[in-house]
Amino acid sequence: MFLELLDSLRDELTQVYNRRYLDIILSQELKKIRRYGGQFTILYIDLDDFNLVNNLYGHREGDRLLYEFAQFLVKSLRESDSVIRLSGDEFIVILPNTPAINAKFVCERIINELKNKNFRKSKLSCSIGVVEVPTHGTDWQTIFSRLEIALFKAKKSGKETYYILQEEDSVAPVIPAPIIAGRKKELLWLLENITKSEVPLIAVSGAPGVGKSTLIKEGLKNLKDFLVIVAKPSRDELSTPFYPFRIFLKKIKEADNFHFKEALESLDESERVALSLLYPELGYIPENVDRYKFYDAYVKLISHFSERYKIVAFIDDLHLLDSPTLELLYYIAHAELKNLKLVTTFRKDEMENKSFEKFYSHVTRERLIEELQLKELTQVETFELIETILQGKCSENLKYKLYEKCGGNPYFIEETIKEYFKHEIIYFDGELWHIKADYIDHVPESLQNIVTERLKRFQSEKILEIMACLGNEFNIKILELVAQTNIGELFDIIDKLIRTGILVERGLDTFAFKEGITREMILSQITEHRKRFIHKNILLTLERHKEILKIPEEKLAYHAYYTGEKEKIKKYSLNAARRFRKFYAYEEALKYYKWYLESEEDPDNAKEATIEYADLLLHIGDIPKAIKELNYYLSKFGDDAAILNKLAEAYSKSGKFYEAIESIEKAIKIEKKDLYILRKAWLLIYGEKIKEASKILEEFKNKENDLPDLEKAYYYNTCALLLTEKEEFGEAEKYFKKALALREKLGNEKGVANIHLNLGTLYANQGFYQRALEEFEKANEIYNNIGDKRGMLIAIHNYSDTLKYIKRYEEAINGLERAIKIARQIGDDLSLVTGLGNLASLYIDIGEYEKAEKLLVEAEQISSNLQIETLNLFINQLFMTLYSRGILNKEEALKKDEEINKLLPKIDSITTLVSTVLENAENLIYLGEIERANRLMEQFDNALKEAKTFELNLKYYIIKSILSFKRSDSKTFVESLKKLAKLLKNSRVEEKKRYNEYLALLLGAIGKKEGMRKILSNLIEDAQSKMLNLESKRLMLLKENLERVF
């Protein structure tokens, strides 16, 4: 046992100690100086230009020299000193009970003896960095960062020398930062969810370098009364599926062996057999064990153990896990183990792991995961991190330069500071850190120098190029076949790349670039001709060994694309796109669709793929891109009915009904399909061209019975929508129910849900709010059952709007918050902006102005990227309402008014145009901008007269009355009042209920304040009697506003 332990601490090649021993000896030496005082010194030794040896004489000779050099070091030092191979040609030497002043004699002896020593074919020299402990640190991260500085200074002074870290050198960056910076809210979120959330999975996601693992590790330090398990694999453990869970068993056994054995004994014989897949110590050899038996055994064991402990297990880089491991994790997540929390990190960018895509889709859909999407730091947070790393105040110039260069990515900031410090571009003057002005021109605008410096020591340019072209992740067996290089030599290169942080190991024979920027840097230095050559070679190799190596088509498509071979791109890309779409990997699917379409010249094949591509873009909410791609097809191949029909759908989703109608009319000219004609009628209704829609539907009456059920259901639904617009509600209900029956017969669940939405809207328009809510609930249930999150969002929004209308604000807020959460989870920016805006509107009504502004700021940022005029109009209008009635800021309100005026002419929908103009006019009245409000009303007077609904007409005449009164236009004032009276006389009872608040506005404006107060007081009293607290608050805020303005 002892000999086995000793072997595990030895480096196989050089026979000196390995990194594992470094952890042990460092801990021992630190304990000694804490107890007895004193110092010890560490040497960081790097052989100068050792890569030349490998290039000249080969890796076998290089390995022999490393062995001889290591033995030379051992003989040159005391028996109490420790020689450790850190990686490649880098060694660490621990000199116990030795201050740095004495260590210089050791360094001089090593360097001088090395000059006189012959290693057969070669002469060797080395550079040494020297650091005294505890003077320059008491933990390995700090010590190693100091050793790097010392070694760099030795190399800089001409190699074959040493440098002892001085006191002034201790004013240096600490990387990684000793404390977490700029993540207080995120840390609180993490701790709150670990300790209180009901969901089993707590995840932090984000781009490379944003600090996901750092945040979790910091959080785990703050946990009390938890058994914390960090499932960090060694290289051996990576080679087998389930490695995190294998480590998990080992760690809980180490934590409490007695209780672990007790948990094992709770398993029956068959369960122990199954569990031996992960725990061979049980002594069984399982044969044909069902995986669910194994999963059940594992869950039972953990469940028993967690009865005694609250456990937190940290699994890093979830996106790298294999399919079986993810399946077991999913199973555990469903096991409802109350005392177990699984904490993890993952990346969504450049993911090629289909198993993870599927896993992530399921756990989000089933709400088994709480996810924090870690963003880059803000400017303020970045400045805090910079000063934390540099352990002192920094000049504003330095902070801004670093932020400009790195943004808020903590990894890029750390790496850039490290490089700047090494090259003395930054310096400390005793008070502040500064950046040298004369070095600025020499600093590149990207982080390329960081990668270049890392790669300089690796002369295997051909291998690096192939690695980069293989992709972010690669298999060494494929690398061997493509590079036609000895696998031992490849492993040596890879080991060194891992030690320097360029590569990471991900599984059996699988490696990846740690940061994408490294791979990008390598690719940027390869000529396009060379790249095509490498990709062609890779593609041919993969095709030859496709079956043996189980190469997925997306890999073949990837290399085909970069060779530019169109036939092969087409051969592989479309299948890859469809498979990724099937597994909800939409971003990847879009990429492969794009590649296929760039290569396809056949109109029919391109048409089918274009429609699929556009469908997917519409599904994820990227409407502008869908419109662009469909128009591109038309420009390339000419008009096509199916493409024009899809284009009409896309335009309608963006609110551009005139363009949608134009597209569907072109489709009908090419192919007079009933479905296209019915779609035109549907578009005409939404484009508020009721007469034209009526004419089309009237023509369909004669052939109603001849229509197939699918088209007949569409016809009934469109008729019902038309009847709703005409306010023939009874007939509309009959047609909706006909459509519903047909779609239920067809098994068209999404279509059935859509009819329930339409029925809900119909009932809400008539004031039957409870019936409306029931229909929206039915729609939501169906969408939920079929997994249509976007349908659910529509249903939730409609449900919440109805709740708001009947003053059930708390429930409406809950619904909108749920909708926002779902929209975030599925990445539906269109729905997210709508949800944020609707919630902000509600918050404005009830006086939660700061919350509203925060939501609108986020909505505006997202909306600006969507390029949908109606959405931008919606958010700007809410901002103006907020600044004119809530957070009183006239300057900002008028800025938003200018933005709205630019957008109004671009709006097709008369209803949207009218409602926005009236809302803005009312806001301008609140701001005292009477003439500006009047000009707005006059500009759009024709459109305002076309308003269809009672509420819009009511508001029009109220505002017209107020403006004419304020402008002393008595004739218009009297005319407006007469029309208002006529409108009220012909209205339904339900519509009249909406009149009182507008009447209070009118009375206040014309100086009848007592009447205004009486109306509002009655409304407030009524709300209070019904226990409608938020409605009461809203009315009191309205009263305050009117008192202020009038």
N, C-alpha and C positions, 0 to 999 in steps of 0.2 A: 504493500500500500504506500509506504514511504517513498520507495523507488519510483512508483508510478507518479506520485505527486511531484517528485524532483524532475522527472522527465517532462512533465507538463509545464515546468517553469523554464525549460531550456529551448533556445532557438535551434531548430533542426539543422540549419545549414552551418552556423558558426560555432555552435555548442556553448556560447555564452548565454546569459539570462535573456528572457524575452519580456515583452511588455507586461504580461501578467505579474511577473516578479517585481517589476518596477512599482506597481501599485502596493505590493506588500512591503518592500524595503523602504519606500518613501513614508508610508504610514508608521513604520517602526522608528525611523530616524526622527520624525516629527514628534512622536511621543517622548523620545529621549530628551530632546531639547526643551520640551515643555516641562518635563520633570526635573532635569538637572541643569538646564541652561546650556550655553555654548552655541556653536554654529557647525554647519556642515556645508560642503560645496558640491555643486553639480556641474559637470562638464557636458557640453553638447558638441559632439565631434562629427564633422562631415568631411568625407574624402573629396579632395579637389578634383574636378573634371573626371570623375570616375566613369561617366558615360562613354568617354573616349575609349576606355579599356574594353568595354562591352562591344563597341563598334569595331574596334581593330582586331580583337582576339576572340570575340564571341562570349556568350553568357557562361559557358562552362568555365572558361579561364577567369571570368569575372567572379564567379562563385568561389573558385579556388583562392583568389586573392582576398576576398572578403573573409574567408575562414582564416587565412594566414594573418591578416591584419588584426582580426579579433583576438587571435592567440598572442600576437605581438603585444596588444594592449594588456592582456591579462598578466603577461610576464613583466611588463614595465611598471606595474602597480603593486600596491601592498595586497596582502591576502585579505585584509578587511575591506578593501575597496570592491565595488561591484561594477562589472561591465555588462551593459544591457544593449542588445540590438533593438533600436527603435523601429527602423524600417530601412530597406535597401542598403545604402552605404552610410546610414546615420546611426550613431551610437550615443548612449548616455552613460556617464560614469559618475557614481556616487562616491564621494570622499568623506567618510565619517570623521567627526572631530577635527575638521580642517577648515580654518578660515580662508577666505579668498586670497589673502595676502600670501599664504603659504601654497595655495593651489597653483600660483604662477610657476613655481619650480617644477611641479608635475607637468604642466603644459609645455614648458621649455624642454624638459627631458623627452617627452613624447615627440615633439617636432624635430628636435636635433637627432635623436636616435633613428627616426624615420628617414632622415636625409641620408644616413649612412647604411641603411638596410636595403639589400637587393631582394626583390621578389621575382627571381628568375627573369621573365621577359620585361617586367615593369618596375618603374619607380613610383612610389606613392607619396603624396603629401596630404596634409589635412589642415582644416581651420577649426578653431575651438572657441565656443562661447562659454563664459564662466559666470555663474551666479551663486551668490552666497545666500544660504537659508538660515534663519528666518528673515534676514535683512531685506530681501526682495520678494517676500511672499511666503505664505504657509499653506497654499493649496496648489495642486498641480497646474490648473489652468493659468493662474497668475505666474507661477514659476516658469512654465513653458513659454508664455508670452515674453517674459524677460530673457529667457534663453535664446529665443528667436532674434531679439534685438541685439544681444551680445554677439551671436554668430554672424548676423548680418554685418555688424561693424567690423568684425574680424575679416570677413570676406572682402569688404569694401576697402580695407587698408592693404590689400594685395595678396590675400590668401596665404597659406603656409604660416599662419600666425595665430595669436589668440587675443581675445579681448575680455577683460574683467569688467562686468557691469559696475558703473560708478554711481555714487549717490544721486548725481544730477540726472542720470539715466532712469532713475526710479520714477521721475515725473514722466510717465509714459502711459499710453492707452492700456486699459484693462479690457481684454476681449476674450470671451464674451463679457458683457457688462456685469458688474458684481450684483447689481440689483435690477429688477425689471423696470423699464421706463415707459411711460405713456400708455400703460395698459391697465389702469386702475379699474375702470368700468368693466373691462373684459375679465379681469381677475375676479371681481365681485360676481359677475355672471357665472363664471366657472364654479366658484365655491357654492353659490346659491343653488345651482343645478345639481351639483354632486350631492349636496346635503339634503335638498328638499324636493327635487323633481321626481315625478313618478315614473318617468321613462327610463329604460335601462341603459341607453347609449347616450353619452355626452360627447359631442365631437367639436373640434376646432378645425375649420377648413380654411384654405387660403393659398395664395401663390407661394412659390419658393422664396424663402428668406424673410417672410413676414413675422416669424417667431412663434409658430404654432407650438412646437415642442417645448420651447423656453417658457411659454405661458403656462402650459400644463405642469411642467416640473416645478415652477414657482408655486402654482396652486397646491400641488401635492405636499409641498413643505408646510403649508398652512393648515393642513387637515389634522384634526385631533380625533382620537377614539376610532380611527380607521386603520385597518390593516392594508397598507399600500403595496401593491405588487406591480413592478415595472417589468413588462415582458420584452426585454431587450435581448435579441438573440445573439449567440456567438455564430461563427461561420459554420460550425458543424450543425448547429440546430436549424440553420436556414435551409439545410438540404432536404428536410422532410416536411410534408404538410402538417398542419396543426402546431407549428413551432411555438406560437405565443401560449397556447394552452398546455403544451409540454412544460414550458418554463413556469407557467402558473402553478402546476402541480408541484414542481420542485420547490417553489418559493413558499407555498402554504405548508409544505412538509417541514421546511426549515423553520418556519415561524412557530409551528406547534406540532411536533412529531406525534405526540400522544393523541391529540384530537384528530389528526390526519389518519392515523391508524384506526381510530374509532370510526371515522367516516368510511374508510375502506371496508371495515367489518360489517357496515350496514348494507353493503351490496351483497346480492346473492351470487351464486357460482357463475351463472351465465353473464351477469353484469361485470364481474371481475375479469372474465375472459375477454369480454368486449373492451374493457378499459385498458387492457394490456397493450392495445395498439399505441397508447400514449405512455403507458407506465410498465415497461418490460420487467421491472423489478418484481412484478407479481408472479413471474415464472411461467406464464401461460403462453402458448403460441396459438393465437386465434386463427380459425379457418372459416372462411365464408360467413363472417359476422356481418349482419345487416347494419348498415351505417346508423340507422335510427336507434338500434339497440345500443350501439356505442355512444351515441349522443345522449340517450336517456341515462346511461350509466354515469356519464360525465356530469350531467346536470344533477343527478341524485347525490353524487359525491360532494359537489360544490354546495348544493342545498344544505346537506347535513353539516358541512363545515361552517357555512355562513349563519347557522343558528347561533353560533358562539361569537362570531366576528362580523363586524360591518366591513366589507371588503371593497376596495377600489383597485381595479386592474387597468393599467395604462398600456395600450397597444399603439405604438407609433406607426405612421405611414400605412394606414388601412388600405389605401389604393394599390399597394404592392402585394397584398395577400393573395394566395391562390384560391381557387374555387372551393375545395373542401374546407379550408379554414374559415372562409366567409360563410359557408353553409352552416358550420357548427356555431359560429358567432350568431348567426340569424336565429338558430334554434334556441340558443341560450337567451337571446333577447326576448323570445316568446315565452320563456319558462317562468316569468314573473317571480324572480328571486329578489325579494324586497331588500335584502342586505347586500346585494351585489350591484355595483355600478361599473360599467365598462367605459373608460375614457379613452378617446382616440384622436388622432389627427389624420387628415387626408388632403390631397390636392385634387382639384377638378380639372386643371389645365393639362393638356397633352396626355390625358389618360388613355391608355390602350387596353386596359384590363376590363374585358367585357363582364367578367364575373363581378367585379366591383360595381360596374354600372348597374347591373341587375340588383345586386344587394342594396345599393344606395336608393334605387327607385322604390324597392319594397319597403325599406325601413322608414323612408320619408312618407310614403303613401299611407303606411299603417301607423304613423306617428310613434314610432319606437325610438326616435332620435331627437335630441335637442341639439341644434347646430348653431355654432357661432362662426359666421364668416369673417375671419380676421382680415381686416383691410390694412393697407399701409398706414403708417403713422401720419397724423396731421403735422403741419409745420411746427406748431408749438411742441407737440410730443417728440418730434424729431430733434428739435433743439435740446430738449431735456435729455434725450438719449445721448446726443453728442457730448454734452457736458458730463454725463454719467460715465461714459467711456473714457473721457480725457481727465476725469476726476478734478475738474476745475472749471472756472468761468471761461467762456470763449468770446472772441470779438464777434460782432454782428456780421462782419464780412466773411469770416470763416464759416459761421453757421449757415449763412445764405448760400455760400459757394457749395457747401456739402449738400444742402437740401436741393439746390438746383441740379446738382450732378446725380444724386442718388434717389431723389424723391423721398418717400417715407419707408423705404425697404430696409429693415434693420441689418440684414446680412450685407447688402451693398454698402451701407454706411460703415459697418465694422471693417469690411475689407478695404474700403477706400481710406479710412483713417489709418489702418495698419500700413498701407502702402505709402501714404503721405508722410507718416512718421518715419518710416524706414529711409525714405529719400530726403528727409529733413525739409520737406515742403511746409510742414507745420512745426511751430516751436512755441515754447512757453517762456514768457519774459519775467516770471515771478508773480504776475498778477493774472494775466490772461493768456490764452492760447491764440496764436495768430497764424495766418497763411502768408507765406512770402510772396510779395507782388511779382518779383522777377521770375518766379517759377510758374506763374499761372499759364503763360503761353505754352509751356511744355506739358501741361497736364491735359490728357485727352478728354474729349467730351463724353465718352462712354466708359465703361469699366473694362475695356479691352486690355489695358496694360496689366490688370490684375491677372487675367487669364494668361496673357503672354508670358508674364513672369513665372507663373506656375508651370507653363509648358516648355520653357526654355531648356530645362534640364533633361527633357525627353527628346531624344534624337530619332526615335522610331516614328518618323513622320508618316510613313506609309500606313502603319498600324493605326495611328490616331485618326487618319483620314477615313480609313475603312470603318472604324468604330463610330465616327460621327455620321457617316452615311448610312450605317445600319439602323440608326435611330437613337432615340434617347436611351433605350434599353436594348441590350444585345446578348446573344448566347455565345459562349466561347467556342462551342463546337462549330457554329456557323462561321465565326471569325476565323477559326483555323482553316476551314474549307476555302473561304474566300481569299485569305491572306497567304495560304499555302506556307505557313510558318509553323515551326515546332511548337507544340502546345506548352512545353516547359518554358520556352522563351516568352510565350504569350503571358503565362501566369506570372512570370517575373516582372514584366512590364505592368501588368494589371495590379500587382501587389504595391508597386511604387506609386501608381496613380491613386490607389485607395488611400495610402498613407498621407499623401499630400492633399487629400480632399477633392480630387478631381472625379474619381469614380466611387461608387458604393456597390456593395454586393447585395443582390436582391433574392437570390435563391440558388439552387443547385446549378452551377455553371452559368449563372445569369448575373449580369452587371449593368450598371446604368451610370450616366453622368449625374453627378450630385446636383449640379445647377445647369439649367439650360443655356445660360450665357456662355459657359465653357464650350459646349458643343457648337453653338452659333459662331463663336470666335474661330474655331477650327474650320468650319464650313466656309466662313467668309474669306479665308485665305486660300481656298482651293479654286482653281479656275473652273469655269462652267464646263469646258471640254473635259477636264479631269473628273469632275463630278459625274458627268454622264457616263464616262468610262467605268468608274467605280460602281455606280448603280447598276449598269448593264451586267457587270461581272457578278454582282450580288444576286441580281434577278435570275441569271442563268444558273447559278449555284443553287438557289432556293427551288427553282423549277425542277432541277435534276433530283433534288432530295426532298421534294414536297411531301411525299407520303411518309417517308421514314421520320422526318423531323416534324411532321404535322404542322406545316406552315399555313397559317390562315390566309384567306384571300386578300385581306386588307394589307398584309405585309407585301404580297406580290403587287398589289395595286400601287402601293407607296413607291416601290422601286421602279415599277413600270412608268409611273408618272415622271419620275426624275430622269428616266432614260429618254423620255419623249416618244416612246413607241406607242402610237395611238391604238393600234389593234389590241395590244396587251392591256393598255389602260382600260379600254372598253370591256375587255374580257373579264377583268377582275373588279373594276370599280363599282359597277352597278350592283353586283351581288353583295359586295362589302357594304354599300350604302343601305341596301334593304335589310341586311342582317343587323347593322348597327341601329337602324330605326326600330327594328323589332325589339331590341333590348334597351330601348329608350336612350340610346347614346346619340342624341340628336345632333350635337355639334360635329361629331365624327361623321355621321350619316350625311350631313350637309356638305362636308368637304369632299366626300367620295362622289356624291351626285354632281358636284361642280366639276370635278375631274372628268367624269364620264361625259358630261355635256360639252366640255371644251374639245373633246376628241370625236364626238359623234356627228357625222355629216348627213346621215339618213334622216329625213324629216319625221317619218313615222316613229322611228325608235326614239328620236330626240323629243318628240311630242309626249310620248308616254312618260319618259323620265322627267321632263320639264313639269308636267302636271303633278307628279309625285313630289318633286322638289318644292314646287310652289305650295302644295298642300302642307308639307312639313314646315315651311317657313310661316305659313298662316297659323299652323297649330302652335308654334312657339311664340307667336305674336310679332314676328318681324314682317309686318305688312309692306313697308316700303321696298324691302328686298324682294319680296314675292312679286310685286308690281314690276320692279325693274327686270327681273328674270323673265317674266312672261312677255314683256315688251321686247326684250332682247330676242326671244324666239321669233316673234312676229317680224322684227327687222331683218333677221337672218333668213327665214324660210318663207315669209309671206303670211297672209291672214289664214287662220285655221279656226273653225267653229269651236272646237273643244278648248283651245287655248283662250279664245276670246271669252268664252263662258266662265272659265276660271278667273280671267282678268276682271270680269264684271263682279265676281264674288269678292276678289281682293279689294277692288275700289270701294265696294259697298261697306266692307269692314273698316275702311279708313274714313268713312263718312263722305266720300266723293261720289254722290249718287248720279250727278250728270255724266261723269266719265264712265260710271258703271252702266248707265242706260245706253250710252253711245257704243260701248263694247258689246253689249248683248244684242243690240240692233244689227251690228256687223255680223255677229254669229248667226243671227236668224236669216240674214241675206244669203249666207253660204249654205246653211242647213236649217230648214224650217222645222225644227224639233218642237214638240209640244212643251217639253221641259224648259227649253230656252224661252219660249213665248210666255210661259207662266212665270219664269224668273223675271222677265221684263215687267210683267204686271206687278210683281212683288216689289221690284225696284221703284216703279212709278209711285207706288203707295208710300214708300219711305222717302221718295223724292218729292212727295206732296203734290203729285200730279194725278189727282183723284179721278177726273173725267176720263183721261186716257186709260187708266187702269180699269175703270168700269167697262169701257168699251171692249177691251180685250177679254175680260172675264165673261161679258155678255155673249161673246162669240163662242165661248167654250161650253155654254149651257146645252147647246144642241148635241154636242159629242161627249158630254159628261160620262155617259154610260159606256162609251167605247174606250175610255182611258184605262190603261193598266192601273192596278191598285196604287203603285208608288206615285204615279203622276196625279192620280185622282186625289190622293191624300194631300199632295202639294196644292192642287187646285182648291180643295175645301179650305185649307189653311189660309191661302191667299184671299179667298172670298171673305173669310171671317175677319181678316185684317182690314179689308176694305170696308166692311160693314161697321167695324169698330170706329174707323175714321168718320163714317157717316153718322155715328152715334145710334145706329140701329142695333142696340146691344143684345136684344133677345134673339134676333136672327144670327148675329155673330156667334153667340153661344152655341146655337144649333150646328153651325158649320164647323166650329172648333171640335165639337164632340163627334161629328162625322169623321173628321180627320184623325181624331184620337183613336176611334174604333179601328180604322183601317191600319194605322201604324202599329197598333197593338197586334192586329192580325198578322202583319208582316214581320213582327218581332223586331221592329226598328225602335230600340230602346231610347236612343238619343233623340229620335223624332218624337217619341211619346213625351219625353221630358220637355221638349221644346213647346209642345202643345200645352202642357201644364203651365209653363211660363206665360204663354199667351193668354190662357184663361185667367191666371192670376192678375195680369195687367187689366184684362177686361173687367174683372170684379172690382179691382181697386178704382178704376175710372167711374164706376157706378156708386162707390162708397161702401161696397160690401167687403170691408177690410178683413174680417175673419175668414171669409171664403177665399180671399186673395192669398192670405198667409198659408192656408191649407194647400192651395195649388203650388205655391212656391216651395213648400216643404216636400211635396210629392216629387217635384222636379229635382230638388236637391238630393233626395233619397235615391232616385234612379241614377243620377250622375255619379253619386258616391259609389253605388253598387257596380257600375261599369268602369269606375276609375277615371271618369272625365272631370278632372279638376277644374278645367276652364268653364265647363258647364256649371259646376258647383258654384264657381265664383259669380256667375250671372245670377243664379238662383239666390245666393246669399245677399247680393247687392239689392235685388228686387225686394227680398224679404225685409232687409234693413231699411230700405226707403219707405216701405209701407209702415213699419214700426215707427219711424221718425214722423210720418204724417199723422199717426194717431197718438203722438206724444209719448210713446214708450221709448224714451231716449236711451236709458241704460241698456235695454236689450239691443237697440240699434247699434250702440257703440260696441257691444260684445260681438255682434254679427260682423261689423266692419273690421274689427281687429282680427277676427278669425279669417276673413277674406284676405286681409293684407298678409297674414302669416302664410296662407296657402299660396298666394301670388308670389311671395318671396321664395317659398320652397320649390315651386315649379319654374321660377324664372320668367313669369309672365309680366313683363314690364307694363304692358297696356292696362291690364287689370290692376296692377299695383298702383299705378298713377291714379286710376279711377278710384280705387279704395282709399288711398291717401287723401285725395281731394274730397271725397264724400265725408270722410271722418273729420277732416279739417273744417268743412262746412258746418257740420254738427257742433264741433267745438266752438266755432265762432258764435253760433246761436246761443250757446249756454255760457259764454264768457271765458272759456279756456283758451285765451288768445295766444299764449306762449306755445302751448301744445299745437295749436293750429298752425302757427308760423313754422314750427319745426317740421311738421308734416309737409307743408307746402314747399319749403326749401328743398326737401328730398324729392318731392314730386316734380318740381321744376327741373332739377338736375337730370332726372330720368327722362322726362318728357322731351327735353331739348334734343335727345338722341333719336327719338322715335319719328320725328318729322311728320306728325299728324296735327294739322291746323286746329281741328276741333278740340283736341286734347290741350294744346298750348293755350287756346282761348279759355277753356275751362279753368285752368290753373291761374292764368293772369286775372281772370274775373274774380276768383276767390281771394287772391292777393289784394285786389282793389277794395273788395268788401271789407276785408280785415283791416286795411289801413284807413278806411273812411269811417268805420263804425266800431272797431275794436281797439287795436293799437293805433291811436290817432297819429298818422304821419302823412300829411297832405302831399308833401313832395314825392314820396314813394307812391302814393295812390295815383297821382297824376302821371307818373312815369308808366305805371301799369296801364292807365287809360290810353296812353299813346301806343303801347304795344297792342292793346286790344283793337284800336282803330286800324292798325296795319293788317290785322288778321280778319276783320269782319268782311271785307269784300271777297275773301277767298272761301267763305262758308256757303255751301249749297243749300243746306236745310233751312227753310224759312222759320221753322219753330226754334231752332238753335239760335239763328240770327236775331229773331225778335226777343227771345228771352234774355239774351246777352245785352242787347241794346237797352232794354227796359231796366235791367239790373244796374247797368252802368249809369244810366240817367238818374236812377234813384241814389246811387252812390255820390254822383256829382251834386245832387240836391243836399245830401248830408254834408258835403264839403263846402257848400255855399257857392258852387260854380253854376249859377243858373243859366247864364248865356251859353256856356259850354254844353250844358245838358240840352238846351233848346236846339243848338246847332246839330247835335247828334240825332235828336228826334226828327228834325226836318230832313236830314240827310237820308234817313231810312224810312221816311214816312210811308212810301208805297208798300214796303215790306211789312211795316207795322199794321197796316190796314188789312193785310192778308192773314193775320193771326187767327188761328182756328179755335183755340180753347177759351173757355169762360175766364180762367184765371189770367191769361195773357191779355185778353180784352179789358178785363177789370183793371189790371195794372196800367194798361195803356191810357185809359180815360182818367184814372186817378192822377198819373204823372202829368198828363196833358193839362188837367185842371190846375195842378199846383204850379206848373211853369207859366201858364197864361195868367194866373193870379199874381205871381211874383213879378211878371213883366207888364202888369196893368193892362192886359189884353182882355177886357171884360167880355167882348163878343165871343171869343174862343172859349173863355171860362164858362160862360152860360151854356154854349153848345156842348161842351164836354160833359157838364153836369147832367144835361138832358139825356145824352146818349148813355151815361152811366145809369141813370134812373131806368131807362128802357131796358138796358142789359139786365138789371136786377129783377125787373118785373117778369122777364121771360126765363129766368134761371130756375133750376131745380133747388129744392130745400137744401140738399147737401152742398151745393155750390155757394149758397148764401152764407154758409158758416165761415167761409174764407174771407168775407167782406169786412169784418169789424176792424182787423188790424190795418187794412188799407184806408178805411174811413178815419181811423185815429191819425194816420199820417196826413191825410188831407186836412182834417180839422186843425192839426197843429200848424200846418203850413199857412193856412188862411187866418191864423190868429185866434181860433176858437179853442183855446187851451183847456178850458174847463170841460168842454165836451170830450176833448182828447183824453184828459185824465180820467173822466168818468168811464169811458169805454174800456180803457186799459185796466183800471181798478177792478171793474166787473170781471174782466177776463182773468185777472190774477186771482181774484177771490174764488172764481169757479175752478181754476186749476188747483188751488190749495184745498178746496173742499173735496176734490177727487184724489188728493194725495199725489198729484203730479208735480213733484218737487222741481225737477229740471225745467218743466214747462213754465212753472211759476217764475223760476229764475230767468228764463229767456224773456218772458214778458216784462219783468222788472228792468232788465237791461234795455229792452226796446223803449220802455218809458223814459229811462234815464237819457238815452240817445235823443229822443224826440224833445225832451225838456232842454237838452244842451243845444240842439240845432235851432229850435223855434222859440 
